[in-house]
């Protein structure tokens, strides 16, 4: 099983991932509104979409938010007939790619869990354990 490599690319790759995060956040509200079209749920849908979109834009828990959006889009594809289902499927594919790639260097996740340098120095023979 290959090891999942968690990296936070910067430069043009980081900008591309930022644009991907912004486009995923832009489809959060329409996809949630598609699942529950009732006007009585408008406040809860707006709040959920706002939290999901904010997590994607800022890059805080972005992979989890993206995975949740993929699930919402997949449910939307199953319940939507016609050409709009293909659009939702394409959005789910883009969001799935974002989940696999990660949020990039321009995110809160990168600042919290970014690259760290750990130096391991060999122990001297006379030092057996800590202390």
LINWO-V349157 format. One record per backbone hydrogen bond with DSSP energy under -1.0 kcal/mol. CO is the residue of the C=O (numbers start at 1). NH is the residue of the N-H. E is the energy in kcal/mol with one decimal. If there is no record, write none. Layout:
co: [CO,CO]
nh: [NH,NH]
e: [E,E]
This chain:
co: [9,11,12,13,14,15,16,17,18,19,20,21,22,25,27,28,29,30,31,32,38,39,41,42,43,44,45,46,47,48,49,50,51,52,53,54,55,55,58,59,61,62,63,64,65,66,67,68,69,70,71,72,73,74,75,83,84,85,86,87,88,89,90,91,92,93,94,95,96,97,98,105,107,108,109,124]
nh: [105,15,16,17,18,19,20,21,22,23,24,25,26,28,31,32,33,34,35,36,41,42,45,46,47,48,49,50,51,52,53,54,55,56,57,58,59,60,108,109,65,66,67,68,69,70,71,72,73,74,75,76,77,78,79,87,88,89,90,91,92,93,94,95,96,97,98,99,100,101,102,107,111,112,113,127]
e: [-2.6,-2.0,-2.4,-2.2,-1.9,-2.4,-2.1,-2.3,-2.3,-2.3,-2.1,-2.2,-1.7,-1.0,-1.7,-2.0,-2.8,-1.4,-1.2,-1.7,-1.2,-1.3,-2.6,-2.5,-2.4,-2.5,-2.8,-2.1,-2.4,-2.5,-3.0,-2.6,-2.2,-1.8,-2.8,-2.6,-1.4,-1.5,-1.9,-2.3,-2.3,-2.6,-2.3,-2.2,-2.1,-2.1,-1.9,-2.3,-2.6,-2.4,-2.2,-2.1,-2.3,-1.8,-1.3,-1.3,-2.3,-2.2,-2.2,-2.2,-2.4,-2.0,-2.2,-2.4,-2.4,-2.1,-1.8,-2.2,-2.0,-2.2,-2.8,-1.2,-1.2,-2.3,-3.1,-1.4]
